[in-house]
Amino acid sequence: MPIVFLIISAVAISLVISDEKVITVSVTSKPVEILEPVIKTKVDTKNSISSYRGLGAWVDSFDADPNYLRGSSTALKPDAIEMSENKIRTLFLQGSRSEDRSNQLISDPWYLAKFLLNAHANGLDVVAWYLPKWNEDGEDLKRLLALAEFEVLGHRFDGLAVDIEWNNDDLEHQERSSRLVELSKSLRENLKDRVLGAIVMPPVVTDVINPDFWPSFPWEELATVYDVWLPMNYWSFRTQEHADSNYYNSENIRLLRKNLKDPNALVHAIGGVGIADGSALPDPGEPLATVDDLDGFVFSIVTTKAIGGSIYDWVTTGPLARDQLAENFTVIYPDLYNEN
């Protein structure tokens, strides 16, 4: 709100009444300057691989964004306290959607601000993620750059990740791959040395189970663009050996590094879907993994030398499973959880 300074003028009118001076004072206003108030803050962007290390948690728009809720929120900003208590180091937060109902390039800014500030207040990093749909009008790049620049009271997202899985379109796979590569390279050109994560389909799916999902996926062309890889290794709705959390997670990471031609590619593995532990959980619409799967998942993270891991998503992971994940991750990443 503009601040208007007024000049107060005292107008003295002398009247002679019985030899006495009577002074009448009137007040007039004249705007002399308009100042726009500005809150200046120091804006820091963490920009580190560290945000992908250790244990993470995932929240999507349908759990928390008021524009997409199917009922009441299932993920709340105070959840950051419980995340911190359960050794979560990073919240992966969906920050925008194509054709967003908020009519902005980002999701509802109040929703983002509340989660970002609460996460930072409780010692969590926040990585924003977005699912491109390969639009020709540049929408995907605009949304990703808007997330990269989002800032509230000096706080910004600590990382940015691209969810690369959309194939529900009329594009030939060559055209889809071309648009993916173009988007990725444009993002890198705009963000320079910012750390970028690639959330990708598990190679066991694209290479073995369903090669028609995305034929000739451009792994090598993306290898130099992204800094860390987050394969969606959801074993809960797989069968036979692919339903084994240890095998499925390990094999996906092996194939991922093979496709990238980089045996040392940094990987943050995503497991799930959810972890049922006997408590009442929201129905994700597909089978949940179980708490018995956690040992295999954690073991595979160790043997593949992944830099971190998480279960998709926070809401569908029960409290006992959260506790077990916290205990396991403090053991396998002692340098991250060493409390002095």
C-alpha positions as CSV (number, residue, x, y, z in Angstrom):
1,M,0.0,0.0,0.0
2,P,1.5,3.4,-1.0
3,I,2.6,5.6,1.9
4,V,1.5,9.2,1.2
5,F,3.2,12.0,3.1
6,L,1.1,15.1,3.5
7,I,2.0,18.7,3.9
8,I,-0.1,20.3,6.6
9,S,-0.6,24.0,5.9
10,A,-1.5,26.3,8.7
11,V,-3.3,29.3,7.3
12,A,-3.4,32.2,9.6
13,I,-6.2,34.6,9.1
14,S,-6.1,37.8,11.1
15,L,-9.3,39.4,12.0
16,V,-9.6,42.4,14.2
17,I,-12.3,42.0,16.7
18,S,-12.1,44.2,19.8
19,D,-8.4,44.8,19.1
20,E,-7.7,41.0,19.4
21,K,-6.2,38.8,16.8
22,V,-8.2,35.7,16.0
23,I,-6.3,32.9,14.3
24,T,-8.2,30.4,12.3
25,V,-6.3,27.2,11.3
26,S,-7.2,25.2,8.3
27,V,-5.6,21.9,7.1
28,T,-5.0,21.0,3.5
29,S,-3.2,18.0,2.0
30,K,-0.8,17.8,-0.8
31,P,0.9,14.5,-1.8
32,V,4.6,15.1,-2.1
33,E,6.0,11.6,-2.5
34,I,4.7,8.0,-2.9
35,L,6.9,5.2,-1.6
36,E,6.3,1.5,-2.4
37,P,7.2,-0.6,0.6
38,V,9.7,-3.4,-0.2
39,I,10.8,-6.2,2.1
40,K,14.4,-7.0,1.2
41,T,15.6,-10.5,1.9
42,K,18.7,-12.5,1.2
43,V,17.9,-15.1,-1.4
44,D,19.9,-18.3,-1.1
45,T,19.7,-21.3,-3.5
46,K,21.3,-24.4,-2.1
47,N,22.0,-26.2,-5.4
48,S,23.7,-29.3,-4.2
49,I,23.7,-33.0,-4.9
50,S,23.2,-33.3,-1.1
51,S,19.5,-32.7,-1.6
52,Y,19.2,-36.1,-3.2
53,R,21.2,-38.0,-0.6
54,G,19.7,-40.1,2.2
55,L,16.0,-40.5,2.8
56,G,13.3,-38.5,0.9
57,A,9.5,-38.1,1.0
58,W,7.1,-37.4,-1.9
59,V,4.0,-35.2,-1.9
60,D,2.0,-34.6,-5.1
61,S,-0.7,-32.1,-6.0
62,F,-3.6,-34.5,-5.3
63,D,-2.5,-34.8,-1.6
64,A,-2.0,-31.1,-0.9
65,D,-2.7,-28.6,-3.6
66,P,-6.1,-27.0,-3.0
67,N,-6.7,-26.9,-6.7
68,Y,-6.5,-30.7,-7.0
69,L,-7.8,-32.1,-3.8
70,R,-10.4,-34.9,-4.1
71,G,-11.5,-34.1,-0.6
72,S,-9.6,-32.8,2.4
73,S,-5.8,-32.6,2.3
74,T,-3.9,-35.8,3.1
75,A,-0.5,-34.1,3.3
76,L,-0.3,-31.0,5.5
77,K,2.4,-28.4,6.0
78,P,3.0,-29.5,9.7
79,D,3.9,-32.9,8.3
80,A,7.4,-31.4,8.0
81,I,7.8,-31.9,11.7
82,E,7.1,-35.7,11.4
83,M,9.3,-35.9,8.3
84,S,12.2,-34.4,10.2
85,E,11.6,-36.8,13.2
86,N,11.6,-39.7,10.7
87,K,15.0,-38.7,9.3
88,I,13.6,-37.4,6.0
89,R,16.2,-35.1,4.5
90,T,14.4,-33.9,1.5
91,L,10.8,-33.3,0.5
92,F,10.0,-33.8,-3.2
93,L,7.1,-31.5,-3.8
94,Q,5.0,-31.3,-7.0
95,G,5.2,-27.6,-7.8
96,S,3.3,-27.3,-11.1
97,R,1.1,-29.2,-13.5
98,S,0.4,-28.8,-17.2
99,E,-2.8,-26.8,-17.7
100,D,-2.6,-25.9,-14.0
101,R,-6.0,-25.1,-12.4
102,S,-4.3,-22.2,-10.5
103,N,-4.0,-20.4,-13.9
104,Q,-0.4,-19.7,-13.1
105,L,2.9,-21.2,-14.2
106,I,3.3,-22.7,-10.8
107,S,0.8,-24.3,-8.5
108,D,-1.0,-22.3,-5.9
109,P,1.7,-20.1,-4.5
110,W,0.4,-20.2,-1.0
111,Y,0.5,-23.9,-1.0
112,L,4.0,-23.9,-2.2
113,A,5.1,-21.2,0.2
114,K,3.6,-23.0,3.3
115,F,5.3,-26.3,2.5
116,L,8.6,-24.6,1.5
117,L,8.8,-22.5,4.7
118,N,7.7,-25.3,7.0
119,A,10.2,-27.7,5.5
120,H,13.1,-25.3,5.8
121,A,12.1,-24.4,9.3
122,N,12.4,-28.1,10.2
123,G,15.7,-28.7,8.5
124,L,14.4,-30.3,5.2
125,D,15.5,-29.5,1.7
126,V,12.7,-29.2,-0.9
127,V,13.1,-30.3,-4.5
128,A,10.3,-29.2,-6.8
129,W,9.2,-31.5,-9.5
130,Y,7.0,-31.2,-12.7
131,L,5.6,-33.6,-15.2
132,P,6.1,-32.3,-18.8
133,K,3.6,-33.2,-21.5
134,W,5.7,-32.2,-24.5
135,N,3.7,-29.2,-25.5
136,E,4.9,-27.2,-28.5
137,D,4.2,-23.8,-27.1
138,G,7.1,-23.9,-24.6
139,E,4.8,-24.4,-21.6
140,D,7.0,-27.1,-20.1
141,L,10.1,-25.0,-20.1
142,K,8.2,-21.9,-18.7
143,R,6.8,-23.9,-15.8
144,L,10.2,-25.4,-14.9
145,L,11.9,-22.0,-15.0
146,A,9.1,-20.5,-12.9
147,L,9.8,-23.2,-10.3
148,A,13.5,-22.5,-10.4
149,E,12.8,-18.8,-9.7
150,F,10.1,-19.2,-7.1
151,E,11.0,-17.4,-4.0
152,V,9.3,-16.5,-0.7
153,L,10.9,-14.4,2.0
154,G,14.4,-15.4,0.8
155,H,13.6,-19.1,0.5
156,R,13.9,-21.0,-2.8
157,F,13.6,-24.6,-3.8
158,D,16.8,-26.5,-3.2
159,G,16.5,-28.5,-6.3
160,L,14.5,-29.1,-9.5
161,A,13.5,-32.5,-11.0
162,V,11.8,-33.4,-14.2
163,D,9.3,-36.3,-14.2
164,I,9.9,-38.0,-17.5
165,E,7.1,-40.5,-18.1
166,W,4.3,-39.0,-20.1
167,N,3.3,-41.0,-23.2
168,N,-0.4,-40.5,-23.2
169,D,-0.3,-38.4,-26.4
170,D,-0.5,-38.8,-30.2
171,L,3.2,-38.3,-30.7
172,E,5.5,-40.9,-32.4
173,H,8.2,-41.9,-30.0
174,Q,10.8,-40.2,-32.1
175,E,9.0,-36.9,-31.8
176,R,8.4,-37.3,-28.1
177,S,12.1,-38.1,-27.6
178,S,13.1,-35.1,-29.7
179,R,10.9,-32.8,-27.5
180,L,12.3,-34.3,-24.3
181,V,15.9,-33.7,-25.4
182,E,15.1,-30.2,-26.6
183,L,13.4,-29.4,-23.3
184,S,16.2,-30.8,-21.3
185,K,19.0,-29.0,-23.1
186,S,17.0,-25.7,-23.0
187,L,16.6,-26.2,-19.2
188,R,20.3,-26.8,-18.8
189,E,21.2,-23.8,-20.9
190,N,18.9,-21.5,-18.9
191,L,19.9,-22.8,-15.4
192,K,23.6,-23.2,-16.2
193,D,25.2,-25.2,-13.3
194,R,22.0,-25.8,-11.3
195,V,21.7,-29.4,-10.1
196,L,18.9,-31.1,-12.1
197,G,17.2,-34.4,-11.4
198,A,15.6,-36.8,-13.9
199,I,12.7,-38.9,-12.6
200,V,12.6,-41.7,-15.1
201,M,10.6,-44.8,-15.9
202,P,12.4,-48.0,-14.7
203,P,14.5,-49.5,-17.5
204,V,13.1,-53.0,-16.6
205,V,9.8,-51.6,-17.9
206,T,11.0,-49.8,-21.0
207,D,13.6,-52.5,-21.9
208,V,12.0,-55.7,-20.8
209,I,8.4,-55.7,-19.7
210,N,7.0,-53.2,-22.2
211,P,9.4,-52.0,-24.9
212,D,6.5,-50.2,-26.6
213,F,6.1,-47.8,-23.7
214,W,8.8,-45.5,-25.1
215,P,11.0,-47.2,-27.8
216,S,14.6,-46.0,-28.2
217,F,14.5,-43.8,-25.1
218,P,17.3,-41.2,-25.5
219,W,19.4,-42.2,-22.5
220,E,22.7,-41.1,-23.9
221,E,21.5,-37.7,-25.1
222,L,20.3,-37.0,-21.6
223,A,23.3,-38.3,-19.8
224,T,25.2,-35.0,-19.9
225,V,22.1,-32.9,-19.0
226,Y,21.0,-34.3,-15.7
227,D,23.1,-34.7,-12.5
228,V,21.1,-37.3,-10.6
229,W,18.7,-40.0,-11.7
230,L,15.5,-41.0,-9.8
231,P,14.1,-44.3,-11.3
232,M,10.5,-45.1,-10.3
233,N,11.1,-48.6,-9.2
234,Y,7.6,-49.4,-8.0
235,W,7.5,-53.2,-7.5
236,S,4.1,-53.3,-5.7
237,F,2.1,-54.0,-8.9
238,R,4.7,-56.2,-10.6
239,T,4.7,-60.0,-10.7
240,Q,7.3,-62.8,-10.4
241,E,10.9,-61.7,-9.9
242,H,9.9,-58.1,-10.6
243,A,7.8,-58.1,-7.4
244,D,10.9,-58.6,-5.4
245,S,12.0,-55.2,-4.0
246,N,15.7,-56.2,-3.9
247,Y,15.9,-57.6,-7.4
248,Y,13.6,-55.0,-9.1
249,N,15.4,-52.0,-7.6
250,S,18.9,-53.4,-8.2
251,E,18.2,-54.5,-11.8
252,N,16.6,-51.1,-12.7
253,I,19.7,-49.3,-11.4
254,R,22.0,-51.7,-13.2
255,L,20.2,-51.2,-16.5
256,L,19.9,-47.4,-15.9
257,R,23.7,-47.0,-15.6
258,K,24.2,-49.4,-18.6
259,N,21.9,-47.3,-20.8
260,L,23.6,-44.1,-19.7
261,K,27.0,-45.7,-20.3
262,D,28.0,-44.4,-16.9
263,P,28.7,-47.1,-14.2
264,N,29.0,-44.3,-11.6
265,A,25.8,-42.4,-12.4
266,L,24.3,-40.9,-9.2
267,V,21.0,-42.6,-8.3
268,H,18.2,-41.8,-5.8
269,A,15.9,-44.8,-6.0
270,I,12.2,-44.5,-5.6
271,G,10.3,-47.5,-4.3
272,G,6.7,-48.4,-3.5
273,V,4.0,-47.7,-4.2
274,G,3.5,-46.8,-0.5
275,I,4.2,-49.2,2.3
276,A,1.2,-50.9,4.0
277,D,2.0,-51.7,7.6
278,G,-1.4,-52.6,9.0
279,S,-2.5,-49.0,9.6
280,A,-5.3,-47.3,7.7
281,L,-3.9,-45.5,4.6
282,P,-5.4,-43.6,1.7
283,D,-6.2,-45.9,-1.3
284,P,-3.8,-45.0,-4.1
285,G,-5.8,-47.0,-6.6
286,E,-3.1,-49.6,-7.0
287,P,-1.6,-52.3,-4.8
288,L,0.6,-51.1,-2.0
289,A,4.0,-52.5,-1.2
290,T,4.4,-54.0,2.3
291,V,6.6,-53.4,5.3
292,D,8.2,-56.8,4.6
293,D,9.6,-55.3,1.3
294,L,11.7,-52.7,3.1
295,D,14.7,-54.9,3.9
296,G,15.2,-55.9,0.3
297,F,14.8,-52.3,-0.9
298,V,17.3,-51.0,1.6
299,F,19.7,-53.8,0.9
300,S,19.6,-53.0,-2.8
301,I,20.3,-49.4,-2.2
302,V,23.5,-50.4,-0.3
303,T,24.7,-52.9,-2.9
304,T,24.1,-50.6,-5.8
305,K,25.7,-47.6,-4.0
306,A,22.7,-45.4,-4.6
307,I,23.1,-42.0,-2.9
308,G,19.6,-42.0,-1.5
309,G,16.2,-43.5,-1.7
310,S,12.5,-42.9,-0.9
311,I,9.1,-44.4,-1.1
312,Y,6.4,-42.9,-3.3
313,D,4.6,-41.4,-1.5
314,W,4.5,-40.0,2.0
315,V,0.8,-40.3,2.6
316,T,0.6,-44.0,1.6
317,T,3.5,-45.0,3.8
318,G,2.4,-46.1,7.2
319,P,3.9,-44.9,10.5
320,L,5.6,-48.2,11.3
321,A,7.1,-48.2,7.9
322,R,8.3,-44.6,8.3
323,D,10.0,-45.6,11.6
324,Q,11.7,-48.6,10.0
325,L,12.9,-46.6,7.0
326,A,14.4,-44.0,9.5
327,E,16.2,-46.7,11.4
328,N,17.6,-48.3,8.3
329,F,18.8,-45.1,6.6
330,T,20.6,-43.9,9.7
331,V,22.6,-47.2,9.5
332,I,23.4,-47.1,5.8
333,Y,24.2,-43.4,5.6
334,P,25.9,-42.7,9.0
335,D,27.7,-39.6,7.6
336,L,24.3,-38.0,7.0
337,Y,22.7,-38.8,10.3
338,N,25.6,-38.5,12.7
339,E,24.3,-36.4,15.5
340,N,27.0,-34.6,17.4
